[in-house]
Amino acid sequence: MANRGDGAKKLAAEYFRQLSEAGETEVYLPPGDVRSLRGERTSRSASPAGPAPESSAAATASPADAPRADSTMKTPDTAAAPSASTAAPSAPDIPEPEIISAKFAFSSKATTSDMFAKSAGLETCTTLEEVEARAVVCQNCELAGGRTNVVFGAGNPNARLLFVGEAPGRDEDIQGVPFVGRSGQLLNKILEAAGIERDDVYIANIIKCRPPGNRTPFTNEIEACIPYLGRQVALIDPRVICTLGLPATQTLLGIRGSMGSLRGKIYVEGNVKVIPTYHPAAALRDPKYKRPIWDDIQLIKREYEKA
């Protein structure tokens, strides 16, 4: 009989492989998870919601750029969104960011795919409602078998500002609406503090169905689902796109790199600007990400107001 830990180790190996492909070199693991991967027993009495104890294993594994903490799905269920006052520190003068000419892509492997190109037969859809009708019956990947709802997107169909995250979490899968969980609550507070109305923007994900166990979406799943986002972008026609977290950033830009190296810049193609930032879940796990997120939101607001 196979060791019960073998399955977990295989999943971990696949997860680390994806991180490596994404350009990340470090990852944070709570001490309990480190012990599990080593095959050590963990105490059943330990509270999973409690703060992680200090240990050398945790310290050496903590990331410089919070890899994979930038996912709605990675936020601990017991975490609570900070108050608006803590989510919105005062903003310094916004430095002039580096402007980079980009070729927006559906995936890092499809660097020649124009983000607004027709694909998957969706070019016949002339409204978001038509695209959503296709998405809710989609069977293009295995995620269709485990979803409660397709989380298509929500907001102003004529928005000039579009937020793109990674994938639905538990709350989103239940309600069928993006960013309604703890990360979504924090995003709402950030937008409110910045003077941006959520009803004025549009919010979507690169994946429309929740991956099982909240795992990172596989490349084939992203490739199967990304045409829906491409058609959303074409129909909404935003002027500014904010990518929330590394998977969304790398997918839309079609380039590799850590979140820290990609943020703080404006990527431009035609009349569209992409401005990356950390996922709100990163700030829920580590307060040090509040400041860079807030700085990025100030830059996004400035460009949004220009539009």
C-alpha positions in Angstrom: 0.0 0.0 0.0 1.4 3.4 -0.9 2.3 5.8 1.8 -0.4 8.4 2.4 2.2 11.1 2.4 3.3 10.2 -1.2 0.2 11.9 -2.7 0.9 15.1 -0.7 4.5 15.1 -1.8 3.6 14.7 -5.4 1.2 17.6 -5.2 3.9 19.7 -3.4 6.5 18.7 -6.1 4.0 19.8 -8.9 3.4 23.1 -7.0 7.1 23.8 -6.6 7.6 23.0 -10.3 5.0 25.6 -11.3 6.6 28.2 -9.0 9.9 27.5 -10.7 8.4 28.0 -14.1 6.9 31.2 -12.9 10.3 32.6 -12.0 10.0 32.2 -8.2 12.9 30.9 -6.2 11.5 30.9 -2.6 8.3 30.0 -1.0 6.9 30.3 2.5 5.8 27.2 4.3 4.4 27.1 7.8 6.5 24.9 10.2 3.7 22.3 10.3 3.7 21.9 6.6 7.5 21.6 6.6 7.3 18.8 9.1 4.6 17.1 7.1 6.8 17.1 4.0 9.6 15.6 6.0 7.3 12.8 7.1 7.2 13.9 10.7 4.0 13.7 12.7 2.2 16.9 13.7 0.2 17.4 16.8 -3.6 17.1 16.2 -4.2 19.4 19.1 -2.5 22.3 17.4 -4.8 24.9 16.2 -4.5 25.5 12.4 -5.8 29.0 12.9 -3.1 30.0 15.4 0.0 32.0 14.5 2.9 29.9 13.2 5.5 29.4 15.9 9.0 30.7 15.2 11.3 28.1 13.7 14.4 27.9 11.6 12.4 26.0 8.9 9.8 28.8 8.6 12.4 31.5 8.7 14.6 30.1 5.9 11.6 29.5 3.7 9.9 32.9 4.0 9.8 34.6 0.6 11.2 38.0 -0.5 8.2 38.6 -2.8 5.5 36.5 -1.1 5.2 33.9 -3.9 1.7 32.3 -4.0 0.6 34.4 -1.0 -0.9 36.5 -3.8 -4.0 34.3 -4.3 -7.5 34.6 -2.9 -7.5 30.9 -2.4 -4.3 30.9 -0.2 -5.8 33.2 2.4 -6.4 31.4 5.7 -10.1 30.9 6.4 -9.7 32.4 9.8 -8.0 35.6 8.5 -9.9 38.8 8.9 -9.5 41.8 6.6 -7.8 44.7 8.2 -9.8 47.9 8.8 -9.9 50.6 6.2 -7.5 52.7 8.2 -4.8 50.0 8.3 -5.4 49.1 4.6 -4.8 52.6 3.4 -1.6 54.3 4.7 -1.0 57.8 3.6 0.4 57.9 0.1 3.8 59.6 -0.7 4.4 61.4 -3.9 4.1 59.0 -6.7 7.4 58.6 -8.5 7.4 58.4 -12.3 7.3 54.7 -13.2 9.2 53.0 -15.9 7.1 52.7 -19.1 7.5 49.4 -20.9 6.2 48.6 -24.4 4.5 45.3 -24.2 2.8 42.6 -26.2 -0.1 41.4 -24.1 -0.5 37.7 -24.2 -3.0 35.0 -23.1 -0.2 32.9 -21.6 3.6 33.0 -21.2 3.8 30.3 -23.9 1.8 32.3 -26.4 3.9 35.4 -26.6 2.6 36.2 -30.1 -1.1 36.0 -29.2 -2.7 39.4 -29.3 -4.7 39.9 -26.1 -7.6 41.2 -28.1 -7.5 38.6 -30.9 -10.5 36.5 -31.7 -10.3 33.0 -30.2 -12.3 29.9 -29.3 -15.3 31.0 -31.5 -16.1 33.7 -29.0 -15.8 36.4 -31.7 -19.4 36.0 -32.4 -20.3 37.1 -28.9 -21.1 40.8 -29.0 -22.1 41.3 -25.3 -20.7 40.1 -22.0 -23.9 38.2 -21.4 -23.3 36.1 -24.5 -19.8 35.3 -23.4 -21.0 34.4 -19.9 -23.7 32.1 -21.4 -20.9 30.2 -23.1 -18.8 30.1 -19.9 -21.5 28.7 -17.6 -21.8 25.6 -19.8 -18.0 25.3 -20.5 -16.5 21.8 -20.2 -13.1 22.7 -21.7 -11.1 21.4 -18.7 -11.5 19.2 -15.6 -12.4 22.2 -13.3 -15.9 22.1 -14.7 -16.6 18.9 -12.8 -16.0 20.3 -9.4 -17.4 23.8 -9.5 -20.4 25.1 -7.7 -20.7 28.2 -10.0 -18.8 29.7 -12.8 -17.4 33.0 -11.5 -17.4 35.0 -14.7 -16.9 38.5 -13.6 -18.8 41.5 -12.2 -18.9 45.3 -12.5 -19.4 48.0 -15.0 -19.4 46.6 -18.6 -18.0 49.9 -19.8 -15.4 50.2 -17.2 -12.2 52.0 -17.9 -10.5 50.2 -15.1 -10.3 46.3 -15.0 -9.0 44.2 -12.1 -7.8 40.7 -13.0 -7.1 38.1 -10.3 -6.1 34.5 -10.4 -9.1 32.2 -9.7 -12.2 32.0 -7.5 -11.9 30.9 -3.9 -14.4 29.2 -1.7 -16.7 32.2 -1.2 -16.6 33.1 -4.8 -17.4 29.6 -5.9 -20.4 29.6 -3.6 -21.8 33.0 -4.6 -20.6 33.1 -8.3 -19.2 36.5 -7.8 -15.4 37.4 -7.9 -13.6 38.9 -4.9 -16.3 38.5 -2.2 -14.2 36.6 0.3 -11.6 38.1 2.7 -9.3 39.3 -0.1 -12.3 40.9 -1.8 -13.3 42.6 1.4 -9.8 44.1 1.7 -9.9 45.1 -2.0 -13.1 46.9 -1.3 -11.5 48.8 1.5 -8.5 49.7 -0.6 -10.7 51.0 -3.4 -12.9 53.0 -1.0 -9.9 54.6 0.6 -8.5 55.5 -2.8 -11.8 57.0 -3.9 -12.5 54.4 -6.5 -16.1 53.0 -6.6 -16.2 49.2 -7.1 -19.4 49.7 -9.1 -17.4 51.8 -11.6 -14.8 49.1 -12.3 -14.9 45.5 -13.6 -13.4 42.6 -11.8 -12.6 39.2 -13.2 -10.1 36.3 -13.0 -7.9 34.4 -15.5 -9.7 31.2 -14.3 -13.5 31.1 -14.0 -13.8 27.9 -11.9 -12.3 27.1 -8.5 -9.5 24.6 -8.7 -9.9 21.6 -6.3 -8.4 22.1 -2.9 -7.6 25.7 -3.9 -4.5 24.6 -5.8 -2.7 26.7 -8.3 -4.3 26.5 -11.8 -2.4 24.3 -14.2 -1.1 25.7 -17.4 -3.6 23.7 -19.5 -6.5 25.0 -17.4 -5.4 28.6 -17.9 -5.0 28.1 -21.7 -8.5 26.5 -21.8 -10.1 29.4 -19.9 -8.2 32.5 -21.0 -10.2 33.1 -24.2 -13.2 34.1 -22.0 -11.1 36.8 -20.3 -9.7 37.9 -23.7 -13.2 38.4 -25.0 -14.2 40.2 -21.8 -11.3 42.6 -22.3 -12.2 43.2 -25.9 -15.8 44.0 -25.1 -15.2 46.1 -22.0 -12.3 47.9 -23.7 -10.6 49.2 -20.5 -7.8 51.8 -20.5 -6.1 50.5 -17.4 -5.8 46.9 -16.3 -4.6 46.1 -12.8 -3.3 42.5 -12.4 -3.6 41.2 -8.9 -0.8 38.8 -8.1 1.8 36.9 -10.0 -0.3 34.4 -12.1 -2.5 37.1 -13.4 0.4 39.4 -14.1 2.5 36.8 -15.9 -0.5 35.5 -17.9 -1.5 38.9 -19.2 2.0 40.2 -19.8 3.3 36.9 -21.2 6.6 37.4 -19.3 8.3 35.8 -16.3 9.7 37.3 -13.2 8.9 37.8 -9.5 6.1 40.1 -8.4 8.6 42.5 -6.9 10.4 42.8 -10.2 7.2 43.3 -12.3 5.3 45.8 -10.1 6.0 49.5 -10.1 6.0 49.7 -13.9 3.4 50.5 -16.5 3.2 48.1 -19.4 1.7 49.7 -22.5 0.3 48.4 -25.8 -1.8 50.8 -27.9 -4.1 52.7 -25.6 -4.1 50.1 -22.8 -1.9 50.1 -19.7 -1.3 47.2 -17.4 -0.2 47.9 -13.9 0.6 44.9 -11.7 0.4 44.7 -7.9 0.4 42.1 -5.2 -2.9 40.2 -4.6 -4.7 41.5 -1.5 -4.2 38.1 0.1 -0.5 38.9 0.4 -1.4 41.8 2.7 -3.7 39.6 4.7 -0.8 37.2 5.3 1.9 39.8 5.8 1.3 43.5 6.6 4.5 44.5 4.8 2.7 44.3 1.5 0.1 47.0 2.4 2.5 49.8 1.5 3.5 48.5 -2.0 -0.1 47.7 -2.8 -1.2 51.1 -1.7 1.5 52.8 -3.7 0.4 50.8 -6.8 -3.2 51.7 -6.3 -2.2 55.4 -6.2 -0.5 54.9 -9.5 -3.5 53.0 -10.9 -5.8 55.8 -9.7 -3.7 58.4 -11.4 -3.7 56.6 -14.7 -7.4 55.7 -14.3 -8.3 59.4 -13.9 -6.4 60.3 -17.0 -8.6 57.8 -18.9 
